[in-house]
Amino acid sequence: MEFLVGSVWAAGFAIGIAAFGCGIGQGLGLNGAMSGISRNPEAAGKIQVNMLIGLALIESLCIYALVVAMILLFVHPAIAPAVAALAGH
């Protein structure tokens, strides 16, 4: 049971770190794009397309962390008895 508790803590910690890092990365990317658009408004279309692609790639890193966290939580062999106990079966 201790391993299950450790897995839950690890999943929460991993998703927290990933969300924090992705938020910082997206904020910096958006800051750079807005600075570029304010300096050169004619290039706004190209900057915006590249910014959206970059933000999507950054967000995919957070989604990968979510997938790993879900694997830690739901593929663990001890989770079935815990879920059955919580469901009342």
PyMOL commands that set and color helices and strands:
alter all, ss='L'
color gray80, all
select helices_A, chain A and resi 2-39+41-74+79-87
alter helices_A, ss='H'
color red, helices_A
deselect
rebuild
show_as cartoon
